[in-house]
Every structure is written in C-alpha cells, then in structure tokens.
C-alpha cells in the first residue's frame, strides 16, 4: 500500500505539475489535490494493515484448529469403561512392545506383579526398557502383546481420564511452565489449598528455597523454569505429582540432578507420606534400591531378575553386578 500511494503521489506531481505549467489547472487546484491525496493515503495504509492482520490471524487459526481437531491415537476402547476408584495393583502378563522401525523389541514377554501399596524399584542399564515399561502403565504407549491389569481390570477397559488421573508420573526431564510456582504445582486444580501446597513443598525439600524467593510461591518462573536449577525443577515436578496424592506414583529417575543425601531425604519423606499407596521408582542410587519392597531387573527388554534387595544381591547375578557398579560410582563421586 505504501508503494502504491507513493507511486500515485509521484504521478499526481508529474501530471499536475505539467497541467499547472501549461495553465490547465490553477496552482491552488494542484495543492488541494495533493492534500486530498495525503488525506486518502493513511486510510488506505490502515486498510492494508488490517487486511494483513486478518490474513495472519486466519493462518494462525487454521493451525490452532488443526491441533484442536487432532484425534488422539490412544482413546477409550469400550463404550462403558471402568470409572471406579483405583487402588494400585499392577500386573503384567507376557507384555511385549516394539517401537516403529526398530529391529529389536523394547519389551519382550514381561510378566510381573506390583501389589497395591508396594514400593517397587525397576533397574537396568541404558536402553534396557525401563522408561518404556513405565509408559505402558498410564497408556502413553500401547502394548502389542500380552495383558496389563490394574486392580484386576484390563487397562483398555479403564476410562483413560480416570487411569491417568490416578497415576502421578515424574520423568527425568521436568516440564516447568512460564508461570508462578503456585500455578506450576496446582496445575489447574483450583480446589487445592495453600496448606496442601506447603505440605508437598516440605516433602520435596523445596519450601525453604521458595521462601527465600522475593514473592514466595507467587514468584514468576522464566520460560521452561530457566530461573530454577535442574534439581529444583525436578523437586518442583515431584511436588506437582504429590499434590493430589494419587494411588500410583511413578518416579522415572526423577531425582537424578540432586545429591545422594537430598534424594534419600526426599524419598523417605515421600514414602512416609504415601504409606498404603503404590510407588514405582527408577533410580541409580543405592539408598533408593534398599527402600524397595521388590526390585525388577531389566536387560535389553527382558525381565531377568526379580526379588527383594538382599535376595538379589545374594544371587550374584545381573542385579549384583549393577549394584557393584553403582557402589563404585558413588564411591568415586564421594572421593571427587
């Protein structure tokens, strides 16, 4: 629009100046015409600006609608899913899973049982299938073979919203939003009281640090929680998972960025708070493995060992080798 209006002004000056010199129009007519053109120029430029905004908004709206209209791949499979309470007993029978375009399966014929109220630890090397196994519980991935039961009910017959509401999942990479600490913890659950928020912050050992912030729990965090350290972000997401005290809590190496002493203190507080609830923990810390009622050992997608800490240690198999490596690593870190 700026180009067109300036071209029009150049044309008026060229043609109007020529007519004025030749006596076709008066000088006053020439000046008046240029003034009228200037008055018309700004509305035309505003019209172009508004048209541009409408086009940009339309393109953005198409992208938003495409996202809102996206149909999830994982949905309820039955018309009348189970919506009752979940206690937390988890049972896998011959479960297998493979990622697309991967030659080897991530999980192969896994059979295990975690009783309601138990604390289970899942250990194994990198790529052994620990995270994939945990992702099957809230149906973040769909198992290809076998059966997954929650409280004796096949997981595909449980209402998906009810299932995921009953499982607190904390990953190694915390997700923190550019919002206040309070809103990051309650995460839209407006019914949560401030006392409850303070309780979970005490359990996650974040209360003292947050009290030192200028506005406490109302402090605004940067994008992706950039104003917090890695350990603080992990502890914040643990507080978020504890806020509703779900029947099942999954900690997938969720304290990898805090020191051993702090991790042990946090886990002690979490387990004390969650007596009678199911807890599933992936960790590479010795103190965590000792707290588990039962330990499952994965290797290359296979479940190779299961039992309590002392039994597995005495067996001298894969768990004992992993335990020795972890012990050596912690001794080296302590010496450093």
N, C-alpha and C positions, 0 to 999 in steps of 0.2 A: 504493500500500500504506500509506503514511503517513496519507493521508486516511481510508482505511477503518479503520485501527487507532484513530485519534483519534476517529472517529465512534463506534466500538464502546466506547471508554472513556467518552465522554460519555453513551452510552445506559446503561452499567452504573452510572455515578454517579447518573443520574436515576432509573432504576428501582430500583437497590439502595438508594439513599438513602431513597426513598419506602417501600420494604418495611421498612427498618430503623426508620424513624419509626413506622410502623404496627405494628411488632412481628412482622412476618412472618419476619424473619431477625435473627440477632444481629449486633452491631457487628463481632465477630471474623470472622463469615462474610463480611460485606461487605468488610472489609480483606483477607481471604485471597483473595477473588475478584478484587479489583483487582490483587493481587500476581501471581496466576496469569495474569491478562491481560497484565501487563507482561512476564512471562517468555515468553509466546507471541508478543508483538509483534515482538521482534528476529528470531527465526527467519523470521517471515512477511516482514519487510522484506528480510532477506537473500535469501529465495526470489525476491522481486520483482526484486532487484538482479541475481541470477544469470540470471533469465529475460530481463532487459533485455540483459545481456551476450551471451546466446545469440542473441537476435534481431539485435543489431548485428553479431555475428560472422557470422551467416548471410547478412545483406545484403552484407557485405564480401566474403564468399567467393563469392557469386554474381557480383559484379563482377570478382573475380580470375579466376574460371573462364571468364567471358565473354571476357576478354583472352587467357587461355591457349588457349582453343579457337578463337580467331580464325584463319582460314585466310589466309595471305598471298596477295595478288593476283599477285605475281611468284614463280614456282617453276620447278623444272626441267621442261622441256617434253618431254624424252626419258627413256625408262626406263634407258638406259645412257649417261649424259653423260660427256664427256671429263674425266678426273680427273688427267691428266698435268701435268708442270711447264709453267709459262707463262714465256716469255722476254720478252714485252712489245711485240711488233709489233702496232700497231693500225691497222686500215684501215676506212674508211667509204666506202660506195658508195651515193650517192643517198639519204642518210638524211634523213627528214622527221619532224617531231613537232609536235603541237599540244596545248595544254592544254585541258581541257574548258571549254566556254562561253567560249572565246576566239575571236574572229573571225580574227585573223592567226596563222599557224603560228609557233611559236617557232624551229623549224629548217626550212630549206627546201632540199632536194636538196643535202645536204652530202657532198662527196667529198674525202677527204684520206687521207694515209698518214703515220704516225709510225713510223719504224723502231725496232727493238729497240736499246736503248742510246742513243737520241737524246734530246736535251733540246729540247722544243717549247714555244713560247710562244703563247698564244691571247689576242688583244687585240680590243678593240671598245668601243663606248660602252655606257652603261647600257641594259639591255634588248635587247642585240644577240644574246643566246642563248648566251653563254659558259658559264654555270653549267649550263644545260640540256644543252649538248653534253657537258660533263664527266660529268653524271649518267647519260648513256647507257652509259658505259664499264663501270661495275660493275652495270648494270641497276637503278639506282634509279628510272629511268623506262624504259618500253618504247617502242622506236621503232615508228612506224606503217608507214613505208615504207622501203625500202632494205635494206641489209645491213651489219652490223657484224661484222668479223672480228678475232679475237685470235689471233695466230700462224697465220693462215690458217684457223682454225676458227670457224664461225659462233657468235656469242656465246650463242645459245639452246641450242647443243649442248654448252656447257661447264657442268660442275657449278657451281651457284650459289655454294656454300660455297667451292669452290676458286677461283672467279673473284674473289670479294670478299676472300678471304684473300691473294690475290696483288696486290691494289691497296690502297695506302695513300692515304687521302683526307683532306685537311685543308681545312676550309672557313673562310670569313672569320669566322663566329661559332663560337668554340671551345666544346666541351662538356666541362666540368670537373665532377667529382663531389665530393660532400662526403666525402672520404676522404683518405688520406695521399698525398703527392706520388708516392711509390713505386708505390702501387696505381693511381693515375691513369695512370702511364706503362706499367706492365706489363699492365694491363687484363685480368687473369685468366690471363696467360701465365706460369705459375709457374716454367717452365723457364728464364726469363731470369735471367742472373747479375747481381750488383750491379755488376760491372765494365762490363758492357754498358750498364747504366743510366747510369753515369757518362760513358761514351763519348758517348751520344746527347745527354746534357745539355751536354757540352762543345761538340758540333756546333751545338746550338740556342742556345748562349750563355746557358744558364741555370745552369750549375754554380756560378759564383761567387756568384750571388744566393741560390741554395738553401743553399750552405754558411753563409751569414750568418743563416739561419733558426735558431731555437732547437734544433730536433731534426733539422735537415738534411732528407734525403729522407723522413724519417718524420714530418715536420710535417703535422698535420691541416689540411686546407683547409676553408673555410666552404662554405655552400651555393652551388653554381654557381661555386665558386672565387672568392668575393667578397673573400677576403684577398689576391688577386693583382691586379695591374693588367691592363688589356686586352692589352698587349704580352706580358706574362708568360704569360697564359693561352694566347695564340697559340703562343708558343715551346714551352710545355708539350705542346700537342697535336702539334706537329711532332716533338718527341722521342718521343711515343707512336707516331706513324706510322713513325718510323725504327727502332724497337726490333727489328722483325723484318726490316728491310731488304727490303721487298717488291720484286718485279720491276718494278712500275709505281708511281710516286709522283705524286699529283695535289695541287698546291697552288693552291687557288682563292682568290687574293688573301689568302693565309694570313698575310702579314706587313704588313697594311695599318696596324696600330697600333704599329709600331716605326719608328724614324727610318731615313732612307735609308742611312746608313753601317752601322748594325747589320744591316739587311736584306741589304746587299751582302755583309757578312762571313758571315752565316748561309748565304746561298745558295752562296757559294764553298765553305764547309765541307761543305754538303750534296752539292753536285755532285762534290767531291773524294772524298767517302765513297762515292758511288754511281756511280763510273765503270763503264760497261758496263750500267747499268740505265736504264730508260726514265723520263724525268721530264717532266711536263706542268705548265706554270706559267701561271697567270693573274695578271698584275700590272700596275700603273700606274706602275712605276718604270723609268726609262731604263736603269739599270745591269742590271736583270733582262733586258730585251729584248736587250741586246747579248750576253748569255751564251748565248742560244738558238741551236741549230743551224738551226732552221727556225721561222718565225713565220707564224701563220694569223690573218687579219683577218676578223672577222665584223661585219656591219652589217644590223640588222633581220632576223636569222635567216638571212642569206645569207653564204656564204663569198666575199668579194670579192677577196681577195689572198692570196698565199702565196709564201714565199721566205725567204732569209736577210735579216738586218737591213740590210746595205749595199745589196742589190739593191732591196728595197722602198723604202728611203729615196731611192734614186736615181730610182725610178719616178715620184715626186711625186704619188702617188695618195692613197687613204684613209689608209694607214699613215703617210705623210709628214705629213699634216695632224694625225693623232693624236699623232705624235711631237713636232711643234712645240708643240701644246697642253700636252703633258706637260712639255716642256722649260721652257715659260713658267711653268707651275705650280710646278715645282721651284725656279726662279729667284726667284719671288715668295716662296715659303716660306723660302728661304735668306735673302732680304733682310729678311723679318719676324723 
